[in-house]
Amino acid sequence: MLKKGQSAFNSLEGKIHQLIICRLDGEQAASRNYQEGIFGLIGKGIGGFILFGGKKDDLKPLIRSMQARSEIPLFIASDIERGVGQQVGGTTLFPCQMAMAAALDRENPEDRALLGKALEALSDEALDLGINMPLIPVLDINQNPDNPIICTRAFSDDPETVAWFGSEYIRILEKSGLISCAKHFPGHGDTSADSHISLPVIKKSYRDLLKIDIFPFREAVKTGVSSIMVGHLSIPSVDAQPSSLSRTIITGILRGEIGFSGLVMTDALNMHALKDTEKVTVKCLKAGIDILLYPADVGLTVREIAAAVRKKELGEQLIDDAVARIVNMKKKITTSERHVRYVEHGELSSGLSEKSVTVVQDTKGMLPVSRGDMNELVFSGDSRYFNSSPLRKYFEHISHVQDTGNLEGKRAVIAVFTSVAAWTGNSGIDDDERDRINSLIGKAKESVVISFGSPYVLRHFRGAGALIAAYEPTPNAQQAALRCLHGEIACKGRLPVKLK
């Protein structure tokens, strides 16, 4: 720990620590030993933490204590694309970005007001907990149906739609006093690889990249986004170096051509996209990065950068400039508690899920269907959701796609569960499962396929009587889809992507 009157910024190592955002494991928030390790990093001048997991009542006092111990405010970042409930128990889980785009018509003043209300709710929960840097919005344009890591995290496959929703998110987050973060520059939407696992290659011209993928980021800069996350992407038409190591992309395009003057951070550095690259953090800083997000080993990172400075491989002025931008941005940080209306937020989230449910196809006029006319529920996809599904209590006969009996003469609801998660490498279902579902569709008297996750899986089941997109496997989405199916609510969602 620092001695009284001593500043971490008096040393090179202290300044380097300020460039780093490391992991805060919320599940260990109540552990005294874990807390001591966190406080030790704060004493060395760490720039901030990215929060994963935990419970609100454990984290809230810990984050307050962390801020009180820090010489200057800490960035408390978190991937809360679906609200604080995506990470922290006891808070609200909102629909994913694609579901929000399906639910809300930007031409409708009532829908625009509803979006504002939802984002203000998200902001209040973040600020009350102590999160000041929500790593949102995702501005990737999901152009590849098989994208394993973006998919429903994107608003749409349309640049204008993504730019509009992204700018609204940024405007309201910034107005609330939060440090918004647009990601993943220059665009992770046209890939079929997960950068957690390998380095995706984007095979398009710089002209197309500017026209499509970079467009929402340009609009975000105009709106006043505070930070931009650079993805780990290979774009051969622009630079041989990956984007997070590319001075051409970061300093030339993002800073120069687009005119962004805020903070530039890497995507998480524990990802495998750059695992074979030596001195990654040094190369990131040379390219123009300010913040090194989630390096696997903080101590090793600091020693590697300090050694590069002392060997004149890296100019200390680059570090000083980055620290100056970071400290200036931290002037925005406040630590005030909020009166959070969690019950109202939960109702708001449920209402948005209901508005998002989208009828993709109803060729036989099947919808709505009375409860008694659905003979069998067939589960498919990610089995983690089968046993806890609220759909179970509404069907007498339930089976799995691998062991479904005779459906001849029956009406079937086929529920396909998929999810978008790091390190899985897939956002859909495999060919064998597709064939099984199509076989069941051919045998059943009538069938409805509901996608609880990627809407793109529905393009494989055009033979079904009806197709419904619910965008995610949450209980809210399942209840909403069931109510839509039975005609209890109108299916008002609009598909934000094209299903070819």
KAHUHU-V283243 format. One record per residue. N is the residue number from 0. OMEGA is omega in radians with two decimals (999 if undefined). NEAR is the number of other ideal C-beta (glycine too) atoms within 10 Angstrom. Layout:
n:N omega:OMEGA near:NEAR
n:N omega:OMEGA near:NEAR
This chain:
n:0 omega:3.13 near:10
n:1 omega:3.01 near:14
n:2 omega:-3.12 near:5
n:3 omega:3.11 near:5
n:4 omega:-3.11 near:5
n:5 omega:-3.13 near:13
n:6 omega:3.07 near:11
n:7 omega:-3.05 near:20
n:8 omega:3.04 near:16
n:9 omega:-3.11 near:11
n:10 omega:3.06 near:14
n:11 omega:-3.12 near:16
n:12 omega:3.12 near:15
n:13 omega:3.11 near:20
n:14 omega:3.14 near:23
n:15 omega:3.08 near:30
n:16 omega:-3.10 near:25
n:17 omega:3.13 near:24
n:18 omega:-2.96 near:28
n:19 omega:2.91 near:25
n:20 omega:-3.09 near:26
n:21 omega:-3.03 near:22
n:22 omega:2.94 near:17
n:23 omega:-3.11 near:25
n:24 omega:-3.08 near:14
n:25 omega:3.13 near:23
n:26 omega:3.14 near:14
n:27 omega:-3.03 near:16
n:28 omega:-3.10 near:22
n:29 omega:-3.12 near:15
n:30 omega:-3.14 near:13
n:31 omega:3.13 near:6
n:32 omega:3.13 near:7
n:33 omega:3.12 near:15
n:34 omega:3.13 near:15
n:35 omega:3.08 near:9
n:36 omega:3.10 near:11
n:37 omega:-3.14 near:22
n:38 omega:3.08 near:14
n:39 omega:3.09 near:11
n:40 omega:3.10 near:21
n:41 omega:3.11 near:23
n:42 omega:3.12 near:17
n:43 omega:3.09 near:19
n:44 omega:-3.12 near:25
n:45 omega:-3.07 near:25
n:46 omega:-3.13 near:29
n:47 omega:-3.07 near:27
n:48 omega:3.00 near:26
n:49 omega:-2.99 near:20
n:50 omega:3.02 near:25
n:51 omega:2.98 near:16
n:52 omega:3.11 near:15
n:53 omega:-3.12 near:22
n:54 omega:-3.07 near:15
n:55 omega:-3.04 near:18
n:56 omega:3.04 near:12
n:57 omega:-3.00 near:18
n:58 omega:-3.05 near:28
n:59 omega:3.10 near:18
n:60 omega:3.13 near:12
n:61 omega:-3.12 near:19
n:62 omega:3.06 near:22
n:63 omega:3.14 near:14
n:64 omega:3.11 near:15
n:65 omega:-3.14 near:23
n:66 omega:-3.13 near:17
n:67 omega:-3.10 near:9
n:68 omega:-3.03 near:13
n:69 omega:-3.14 near:19
n:70 omega:2.99 near:15
n:71 omega:-3.07 near:16
n:72 omega:3.10 near:19
n:73 omega:2.87 near:25
n:74 omega:2.95 near:26
n:75 omega:-3.07 near:25
n:76 omega:3.04 near:26
n:77 omega:3.06 near:25
n:78 omega:-3.12 near:19
n:79 omega:3.13 near:24
n:80 omega:3.13 near:22
n:81 omega:-3.14 near:23
n:82 omega:-3.11 near:24
n:83 omega:3.12 near:30
n:84 omega:3.06 near:21
n:85 omega:-3.08 near:17
n:86 omega:-2.89 near:22
n:87 omega:3.09 near:28
n:88 omega:-3.14 near:15
n:89 omega:3.12 near:16
n:90 omega:-2.96 near:25
n:91 omega:3.02 near:25
n:92 omega:3.11 near:21
n:93 omega:3.10 near:28
n:94 omega:3.10 near:30
n:95 omega:-3.06 near:27
n:96 omega:-3.14 near:28
n:97 omega:3.09 near:29
n:98 omega:3.10 near:30
n:99 omega:3.13 near:27
n:100 omega:3.10 near:28
n:101 omega:-3.05 near:28
n:102 omega:-2.90 near:26
n:103 omega:3.11 near:26
n:104 omega:-3.06 near:15
n:105 omega:3.08 near:14
n:106 omega:-3.09 near:7
n:107 omega:-3.12 near:10
n:108 omega:3.13 near:9
n:109 omega:3.11 near:9
n:110 omega:3.09 near:15
n:111 omega:3.10 near:15
n:112 omega:3.12 near:11
n:113 omega:3.07 near:19
n:114 omega:3.12 near:20
n:115 omega:3.13 near:14
n:116 omega:3.13 near:15
n:117 omega:-3.12 near:24
n:118 omega:3.04 near:24
n:119 omega:3.08 near:16
n:120 omega:3.09 near:22
n:121 omega:-3.11 near:30
n:122 omega:3.14 near:22
n:123 omega:-3.13 near:19
n:124 omega:3.11 near:25
n:125 omega:-3.10 near:27
n:126 omega:-3.14 near:21
n:127 omega:3.12 near:18
n:128 omega:-3.09 near:27
n:129 omega:3.05 near:22
n:130 omega:3.13 near:28
n:131 omega:-3.14 near:24
n:132 omega:3.07 near:31
n:133 omega:-3.08 near:25
n:134 omega:3.14 near:25
n:135 omega:0.16 near:27
n:136 omega:2.94 near:28
n:137 omega:-3.13 near:29
n:138 omega:3.08 near:36
n:139 omega:3.11 near:31
n:140 omega:-2.99 near:27
n:141 omega:-3.09 near:28
n:142 omega:-3.11 near:21
n:143 omega:-3.12 near:19
n:144 omega:-3.11 near:19
n:145 omega:3.12 near:13
n:146 omega:-3.02 near:27
n:147 omega:-2.98 near:24
n:148 omega:3.10 near:26
n:149 omega:3.03 near:25
n:150 omega:-3.07 near:27
n:151 omega:3.01 near:31
n:152 omega:3.09 near:24
n:153 omega:3.05 near:30
n:154 omega:-2.95 near:30
n:155 omega:2.97 near:23
n:156 omega:-3.11 near:23
n:157 omega:-3.09 near:18
n:158 omega:-3.12 near:20
n:159 omega:3.14 near:13
n:160 omega:3.13 near:18
n:161 omega:-3.12 near:31
n:162 omega:-3.11 near:22
n:163 omega:-3.13 near:18
n:164 omega:3.13 near:25
n:165 omega:-3.14 near:26
n:166 omega:3.08 near:21
n:167 omega:3.08 near:19
n:168 omega:-3.08 near:28
n:169 omega:-3.10 near:26
n:170 omega:-3.06 near:17
n:171 omega:3.09 near:19
n:172 omega:-3.13 near:25
n:173 omega:3.11 near:17
n:174 omega:3.14 near:13
n:175 omega:-3.14 near:17
n:176 omega:3.13 near:14
n:177 omega:3.11 near:24
n:178 omega:-3.09 near:23
n:179 omega:-3.12 near:26
n:180 omega:3.09 near:28
n:181 omega:-3.10 near:28
n:182 omega:0.08 near:24
n:183 omega:-3.07 near:27
n:184 omega:0.01 near:29
n:185 omega:3.06 near:26
n:186 omega:-3.08 near:28
n:187 omega:-3.00 near:31
n:188 omega:-3.06 near:27
n:189 omega:-3.13 near:22
n:190 omega:3.03 near:26
n:191 omega:3.13 near:13
n:192 omega:3.08 near:21
n:193 omega:-3.10 near:24
n:194 omega:2.98 near:26
n:195 omega:-3.03 near:19
n:196 omega:-3.11 near:17
n:197 omega:-3.12 near:15
n:198 omega:3.11 near:19
n:199 omega:3.09 near:24
n:200 omega:3.12 near:13
n:201 omega:-3.02 near:24
n:202 omega:3.09 near:11
n:203 omega:-3.11 near:17
n:204 omega:3.09 near:11
n:205 omega:3.13 near:15
n:206 omega:3.12 near:9
n:207 omega:3.11 near:14
n:208 omega:3.12 near:20
n:209 omega:-3.05 near:16
n:210 omega:-3.02 near:12
n:211 omega:-2.94 near:19
n:212 omega:-3.06 near:26
n:213 omega:-3.08 near:23
n:214 omega:3.14 near:18
n:215 omega:3.12 near:30
n:216 omega:3.09 near:26
n:217 omega:3.11 near:17
n:218 omega:3.12 near:20
n:219 omega:3.11 near:29
n:220 omega:3.11 near:19
n:221 omega:-3.11 near:13
n:222 omega:3.11 near:17
n:223 omega:3.11 near:14
n:224 omega:-3.07 near:26
n:225 omega:-3.10 near:18
n:226 omega:3.11 near:23
n:227 omega:3.09 near:25
n:228 omega:3.12 near:23
n:229 omega:-3.13 near:26
n:230 omega:3.03 near:27
n:231 omega:-3.02 near:26
n:232 omega:3.03 near:27
n:233 omega:3.13 near:21
n:234 omega:-3.01 near:25
n:235 omega:-3.11 near:10
n:236 omega:-3.12 near:12
n:237 omega:-3.07 near:21
n:238 omega:3.07 near:19
n:239 omega:3.12 near:10
n:240 omega:3.00 near:17
n:241 omega:-3.01 near:25
n:242 omega:-3.11 near:31
n:243 omega:3.09 near:31
n:244 omega:-2.97 near:25
n:245 omega:3.05 near:25
n:246 omega:3.09 near:16
n:247 omega:-3.08 near:18
n:248 omega:-3.04 near:26
n:249 omega:-3.09 near:28
n:250 omega:-3.10 near:15
n:251 omega:-3.05 near:16
n:252 omega:-3.04 near:23
n:253 omega:3.14 near:25
n:254 omega:-3.00 near:16
n:255 omega:-3.04 near:12
n:256 omega:-3.10 near:11
n:257 omega:3.07 near:19
n:258 omega:-3.13 near:10
n:259 omega:-3.11 near:21
n:260 omega:3.14 near:9
n:261 omega:-3.10 near:22
n:262 omega:3.07 near:23
n:263 omega:3.13 near:24
n:264 omega:3.05 near:29
n:265 omega:2.81 near:28
n:266 omega:-3.06 near:24
n:267 omega:-3.08 near:22
n:268 omega:3.02 near:23
n:269 omega:3.11 near:15
n:270 omega:-3.02 near:23
n:271 omega:-3.11 near:14
n:272 omega:-3.09 near:24
n:273 omega:-2.99 near:21
n:274 omega:-3.12 near:14
n:275 omega:-3.12 near:8
n:276 omega:3.12 near:15
n:277 omega:3.09 near:8
n:278 omega:-3.09 near:16
n:279 omega:-3.04 near:21
n:280 omega:3.10 near:24
n:281 omega:3.14 near:18
n:282 omega:3.08 near:20
n:283 omega:-3.12 near:29
n:284 omega:3.09 near:24
n:285 omega:-3.11 near:18
n:286 omega:3.13 near:24
n:287 omega:3.12 near:21
n:288 omega:3.03 near:24
n:289 omega:-3.01 near:26
n:290 omega:3.08 near:25
n:291 omega:-3.04 near:26
n:292 omega:2.95 near:28
n:293 omega:2.96 near:20
n:294 omega:-3.07 near:23
n:295 omega:-3.07 near:13
n:296 omega:-3.08 near:12
n:297 omega:-3.11 near:19
n:298 omega:3.12 near:12
n:299 omega:3.12 near:11
n:300 omega:-3.13 near:21
n:301 omega:-3.13 near:24
n:302 omega:-3.13 near:13
n:303 omega:-3.13 near:18
n:304 omega:3.13 near:26
n:305 omega:3.12 near:18
n:306 omega:3.14 near:13
n:307 omega:3.10 near:20
n:308 omega:-3.09 near:19
n:309 omega:3.09 near:11
n:310 omega:-3.14 near:8
n:311 omega:3.05 near:8
n:312 omega:-3.11 near:12
n:313 omega:-3.11 near:21
n:314 omega:3.13 near:13
n:315 omega:3.13 near:15
n:316 omega:3.09 near:9
n:317 omega:3.12 near:17
n:318 omega:3.13 near:20
n:319 omega:3.14 near:13
n:320 omega:3.13 near:13
n:321 omega:3.11 near:23
n:322 omega:3.13 near:20
n:323 omega:3.11 near:11
n:324 omega:3.14 near:17
n:325 omega:-3.12 near:21
n:326 omega:3.11 near:14
n:327 omega:3.13 near:11
n:328 omega:-3.09 near:19
n:329 omega:3.05 near:20
n:330 omega:3.13 near:9
n:331 omega:-2.96 near:14
n:332 omega:3.03 near:19
n:333 omega:-3.11 near:10
n:334 omega:-3.12 near:14
n:335 omega:3.08 near:7
n:336 omega:-3.14 near:11
n:337 omega:2.97 near:13
n:338 omega:-3.02 near:6
n:339 omega:-3.14 near:19
n:340 omega:-3.03 near:14
n:341 omega:3.13 near:16
n:342 omega:3.10 near:9
n:343 omega:3.14 near:12
n:344 omega:3.09 near:24
n:345 omega:3.10 near:17
n:346 omega:3.11 near:12
n:347 omega:3.12 near:19
n:348 omega:3.12 near:22
n:349 omega:3.13 near:17
n:350 omega:3.10 near:17
n:351 omega:3.08 near:22
n:352 omega:3.13 near:28
n:353 omega:3.14 near:23
n:354 omega:-3.04 near:24
n:355 omega:-3.03 near:30
n:356 omega:-2.97 near:26
n:357 omega:3.00 near:24
n:358 omega:-3.12 near:21
n:359 omega:-3.11 near:21
n:360 omega:3.01 near:19
n:361 omega:-2.98 near:16
n:362 omega:-3.09 near:11
n:363 omega:-3.13 near:11
n:364 omega:-3.08 near:7
n:365 omega:-2.97 near:18
n:366 omega:-0.09 near:17
n:367 omega:-3.11 near:17
n:368 omega:3.11 near:17
n:369 omega:-3.08 near:9
n:370 omega:-3.08 near:12
n:371 omega:-3.08 near:8
n:372 omega:3.11 near:11
n:373 omega:-3.03 near:21
n:374 omega:-3.03 near:17
n:375 omega:3.03 near:21
n:376 omega:-3.13 near:19
n:377 omega:3.10 near:25
n:378 omega:3.11 near:23
n:379 omega:3.09 near:26
n:380 omega:-3.02 near:25
n:381 omega:-3.02 near:18
n:382 omega:3.13 near:11
n:383 omega:-3.06 near:10
n:384 omega:-2.99 near:20
n:385 omega:-3.00 near:16
n:386 omega:-3.09 near:8
n:387 omega:-3.05 near:10
n:388 omega:3.07 near:19
n:389 omega:3.10 near:12
n:390 omega:-3.03 near:21
n:391 omega:-3.02 near:13
n:392 omega:-3.10 near:6
n:393 omega:-3.10 near:17
n:394 omega:3.11 near:19
n:395 omega:-3.10 near:9
n:396 omega:-3.10 near:14
n:397 omega:3.11 near:16
n:398 omega:3.05 near:16
n:399 omega:-3.05 near:12
n:400 omega:-3.13 near:20
n:401 omega:-3.06 near:12
n:402 omega:3.11 near:7
n:403 omega:3.13 near:22
n:404 omega:-3.09 near:9
n:405 omega:3.12 near:9
n:406 omega:-3.08 near:23
n:407 omega:-3.14 near:8
n:408 omega:-3.11 near:10
n:409 omega:2.99 near:17
n:410 omega:-3.04 near:18
n:411 omega:2.95 near:26
n:412 omega:-3.13 near:25
n:413 omega:-3.10 near:26
n:414 omega:-3.10 near:28
n:415 omega:-3.12 near:27
n:416 omega:3.02 near:23
n:417 omega:3.11 near:25
n:418 omega:3.10 near:20
n:419 omega:-3.10 near:23
n:420 omega:3.12 near:14
n:421 omega:3.02 near:14
n:422 omega:-3.11 near:11
n:423 omega:3.09 near:15
n:424 omega:-3.08 near:14
n:425 omega:3.08 near:17
n:426 omega:-3.11 near:24
n:427 omega:3.10 near:22
n:428 omega:-3.07 near:22
n:429 omega:-3.06 near:10
n:430 omega:-3.12 near:8
n:431 omega:3.13 near:10
n:432 omega:3.07 near:17
n:433 omega:-3.12 near:17
n:434 omega:3.12 near:11
n:435 omega:3.14 near:19
n:436 omega:3.13 near:25
n:437 omega:3.08 near:17
n:438 omega:3.11 near:13
n:439 omega:3.11 near:23
n:440 omega:3.13 near:20
n:441 omega:-3.08 near:11
n:442 omega:-3.07 near:15
n:443 omega:3.07 near:24
n:444 omega:3.06 near:12
n:445 omega:-3.12 near:20
n:446 omega:3.02 near:27
n:447 omega:3.06 near:26
n:448 omega:3.11 near:29
n:449 omega:3.08 near:27
n:450 omega:3.01 near:32
n:451 omega:-3.07 near:26
n:452 omega:-3.09 near:27
n:453 omega:3.08 near:29
n:454 omega:-3.08 near:26
n:455 omega:3.14 near:24
n:456 omega:-3.09 near:26
n:457 omega:-3.10 near:21
n:458 omega:-3.12 near:16
n:459 omega:-2.98 near:19
n:460 omega:-3.12 near:22
n:461 omega:3.14 near:14
n:462 omega:3.13 near:13
n:463 omega:3.12 near:28
n:464 omega:-3.14 near:21
n:465 omega:3.09 near:23
n:466 omega:-3.12 near:25
n:467 omega:3.07 near:27
n:468 omega:3.09 near:32
n:469 omega:2.89 near:31
n:470 omega:3.14 near:31
n:471 omega:-3.05 near:24
n:472 omega:-3.09 near:21
n:473 omega:3.05 near:25
n:474 omega:3.10 near:15
n:475 omega:-3.12 near:22
n:476 omega:3.14 near:25
n:477 omega:3.11 near:24
n:478 omega:-3.14 near:17
n:479 omega:-3.13 near:28
n:480 omega:3.13 near:28
n:481 omega:3.11 near:23
n:482 omega:3.08 near:17
n:483 omega:-3.13 near:24
n:484 omega:-3.08 near:27
n:485 omega:3.06 near:16
n:486 omega:3.11 near:13
n:487 omega:3.04 near:12
n:488 omega:3.08 near:17
n:489 omega:3.09 near:13
n:490 omega:-3.01 near:22
n:491 omega:-3.08 near:17
n:492 omega:3.10 near:26
n:493 omega:-3.05 near:13
n:494 omega:-3.09 near:18
n:495 omega:-3.12 near:27
n:496 omega:3.11 near:24
n:497 omega:3.08 near:12
n:498 omega:-3.10 near:16
n:499 omega:999 near:6
